[in-house]
C-alpha cells in the first residue's frame, strides 16, 4: 500500500530535498507540498494525506499550531515534525499538539523514509539524537492530570508493563527480552495498548503514560 505524504516546509531547498528523497521510496507518494502552516491545514482537507511532514518554524502559522489544528480533525493524518531545533520545550510542544514523531533536519536520508513509514504504521518516531531528552523532559514536567484516564484501567497487567517499558524508551526487541516474550507477542501488546488508550500511535501512548502520572 502506498503511503501518501504532504510536505510542509517554508525553505524551498529543504522542501525540494524532502520531496526528492521521499520520491525514491517505492511505497511513498508525495501528494502535495506547501510553505506555511495555514496552507498545510487547507491541503490536508483536500489531499487527505496519511502523513504530514511538518516544519516547526514557518510563516503565517507555525508548525506546532498547524499540528494542533490538523490532529484535532476526524481521521487525522500522522504528523512527523521536521526541525533543526533540539530544545526539549519544542519537542514537548510538538508532542502535546499531537505529533506522531520528531525528526531533526540533519538526520540521515534513510531515517526520513523510515520515520514516515513508522508514523504511517502507527509506531511513531523519535529521532535517536533527542529521545533521551524527550523522555527526561516528560519526567520533569510531571503528570498533568490528578488521576489516570479511564482508558488506562482497561489495560491488563501485562499491557501496563509493556506501556511502562515503552515510556522508558525500550524498543520492541528490548521489551521482549525484559519480559521473556516473543517480539510478535510484544507487537500485539503494543497494538492493544494503543487501541485501549485511544492513542493515535506509540508516541502518543507514551505521552499519556507520563501525563497521567503513571510514570511517577
N, C-alpha and C positions, 0 to 999 in steps of 0.2 A: 504494500500500500504506500502511495506517495504522500510524503509529509509536506503540507503547504505552509509557506513561511512569508511573513510580512517583515521587511527590514525598515526600522525607523531610526535614522541616524542623520544628523544635520551636516556632518562633514562629508562632502561629495566623494572624496577619495576613499575614505574609510567605508562608506556605504557601497561604493562600487566594488571594493575588495571583498566585502562580505557576500555580496550578490554573486561575484565570480567564484568564490570558494564554495559556497553552498550549491552553486550550479554544477559543480563537478561531482557531487554525490548523486548516484543513480536513483536514490529513494527520496530526494528532496527537490521541491519545486518552489522557487521564489515567485509568488503571485503578485507582489507589489513592493514598492519602495517609496518612503516619504521622508521629509526632512524636519518635521516637528511633531510634538505630541498631539496637538489638536487634529492634525491630518491623520495621525495614526488611529485615533478613535474613529474617525469617519471611515477610514479604509477597512477597519475590522468589520464594520457594519456591512459594507458592500462586498468585500472579498472573502470574508469568513475564513481566515487562515487558522491552522491548528496551532501554530507557534508565532509569537511576535518577538523579534529580536529588537530590543528597546534600549536606546542610548539614554543615560541618565540626564545629561546636560544638553537640552535642546531649547530653541527659541519658542515663543508663543505659549507653549505649555511644556513643562519639564517632564522627564520620563517617569518620575515617581507619581505625579498627578495623573498622567495618562494611564499608567499601570493600574492605579486605583480605580479609575473610571472603567477600564476595559474588563478587569477581573470581577467587577460587580454585576456584569451582564449575564444573562442566561446563556448556557453553553459557551462560556468564555474560553478563549484560547489560552494556552500556557504562555507566560511572558518570561523570556530569558533576557535579563538585564545585561547590557554591554557597557563597560565603562573603563576609564583609565584610573579611577579612584579606588583606593583600598580602605578608606576610612570605615570603621565599624558602624558609625552612625548612618552612613549612606547605605550600607548593606542592610542594616536593621529597618530603615525606612522602606527600602525596596521590598523586603520580605513581608513587612507589615502591610504593604499595599497589595500584596497577593502575588508577588513574583514567584515563579517556579524555580528560577535559577539565577546565578550571578557569574558572569564571565569577564575577566579582565581583557582589555583590548590587545595586550601583548601576549596573550595565550597562543599556543601553537595552533595552526590551522586545523589540525586533526581534532583538537579539543572543541573547536567551534561546531564542527559537524557532529561530533559525539554528544555535545551538550544539547543541540537541537533534537537529536534522536531521543535522548533521555527525557527531555521535557515533554516531548510528544507522547512518550510512553507512560507518562505519569510518575517518573522516577525523580524528576527534579535534577538540579545540578548546582553544586557549589564549587567554584574554582579551588583546586587544591591549595593555591597560594594564600587563600583567605579563610579556609574552612575553620581553622583553629581560632582565628579572631572572631568569626561569626558566632561560634558556639560560646566563646568566652563572653562576648557582649550580651548574648541572650541570658547567660547565667547571671551576669552583673545586673541586668535590667530587672530580674526577678519576675514573679507572677503578676499578671495584670488583672486577674480575677481572684476573688477570695476563695471560691470553691471551684472544683474541676467541672467542666461542662458535662452534661448528662451523657454525651456521646462516649466519653471515656469509660463510663460504667458498663458499657456494652462489651468492652474488651474482656477476653478471657485472661487468666493469669499469665499464660504463655505469651499472648499478644501484648500484654503490658510489658513483659520482659523484653520483647522484641522492640517495642517503641522506645523504651529506655536506652537500649543499645543503639538504636537509630539516632537518638538525640545526643548520644555521646560520640557520634561521628563514625560509627562502625559500618563497614561495608557488609553486603550480604554474606560474603565469604567469611568475614570475621565473626559475624553473628552466628553463623552455622558452627564455626569452630568452638565458640564460647558456650553455646547451648547444646553441643553434640547432636546436631540435627543436620539433615541434608540441605543443600542450597535450594533445592526445589521446594522443600518444606518451608524454608525461610522466606522464599518469594511469595508463597501462599499466605504466610502470616503477615507479611508486609502489605500485601494486597487487601487483606481483611482489615488491618489497622487503618489504612487509607479510607476504605469504604465505610467502616463503622464510625469513624470520627468525622465523616463528611468533609474530609480534606481533599483538595484538588490533586495533590500529589505527595510524594515522600517529604519534600521540603516543608510544605505547609503543615504536615503532621508533626514534624519536629518542632516547628514554631509553636504549635498548640501545646506540645508537651511542656515547653518552658513557660509559656504564658499562663497555663492553667495551674502552675505550682507543682506539677507532677515531679519536676526535677529538683525541687527544693531540698 
